[in-house]
């Protein structure tokens, strides 16, 4: 039961990580020609085939031929198969996590570069330095105090 639980956890972890890689591939973040991605996908396919071959082809044959034998006769081939699959899945899990970590580092490096970019257009810096000390930046937006010489009618609410 412990072997089955361990394999189930590995399968679930690998399934989730493969879904993440698939989303990254669909978004264009991972190239289809990326050698490490191709290696990961091929190893995942190998595990799926290996699992299907044992469960769907090998195990029913062993059960039908070993009806008179004890459970220990079935247990030995199962544990050998599970051990091989476990080692291979550990390797796949490790390279997937390393690959995702490298992508995260690359993304973090890109964000860091954008934060430290030098401002090359300094045309308005003098203007901004002058305006820092003024209480109102644009005096031209203020309304004139009197409307006597203006073409616009007086504000009726102002008189009340």
Order of alpha helices (4+ residues) and beta strands (2+ residues): alpha-alpha-alpha-alpha-alpha-alpha
